[in-house]
């Protein structure tokens, strides 16, 4: 997909990694590495499991942080993010 915001995500990838050729995915990988280095626990450590996803998904969609997201995410995309976060 192509969206104007993706260019900004690529720029964030370059800033985070310090590499002129970095992509948005490189920026995501950098944040995962930082999370691991800081030993930040996954959401499952706080009791969130797949059984709660049906309840969490509509609440996440209504959250103010989602309204500021320049890319509209489908329920399947949100579910995938939740699955990766536990």
N, C-alpha and C positions, 0 to 999 in steps of 0.2 A: 504493500500500500504506500501511497505517497500523500503526505500532508505537510503543510507549512511548518507545523510543530516539529516534524522529524529533523529538519535542519537544525533546530535549536538543541534537540537531543544529541545530534552528532557533535555540535559545538561543546556541549557539556562533557561528552566522552573525551574530546580533545583536551579540555581543561583539566578534568580529573586525572587523566593518564599522563598528561604532559607530552603527548605524541600528536604531531600534526596530521597523521594518517588515521587516527583513532575514529571508530564508529560509535554509534549509540550503543551497540552491543558491548563494545569495549568498556564503555562507561558503566554499564550494568555489571559486567564482570568485576570491574574495580570495586563497585559497592559491595558485591558479594564477598570479595576478598577482605574488604575492610570489616564487614560484619563478622567474618570468621576470625580475623585478627583480634577484634575486640571481644570475642566470645559472646556475642549477643545471641540469646536463645531464640529458637524458632517459636512460632505461636503455639505449637503443641505443648511447649513447656508451661504455658499459662492455662492449659486445659482446653484449648480450642481443638476440636477434632472434626472429622468429616460429618459426623452426626449433627453438627451445628451449622453447617454451610447453608442449608435451606433457610435458616433464620437470619444468618449474617448477611447473605447476599442482598436482599432488599434494603437492609439497613445501610450497607456500604454504598449502594446506589444513591441513597438519599443524603449521604454525608456531604458536608460542605467541601471537603477536599476533592470529592469526585466531581462536583460541579465546576471546579476550577481546572479540571483536566481538559486540555485542548483536544484530546482524542476520545471519542465516545467508545467505551468498551462494551462488548456484548456480555450477556450472562455467562456464556461459555468461557470467554476470556477471563472474566472475574473469577469464575470457578477455578480455572487453571492457576491463577495467581494465588488463590487461597490454598490450593493443593500444594503448591511449591513452598508456601510460607509455613506450613505445619511440619 
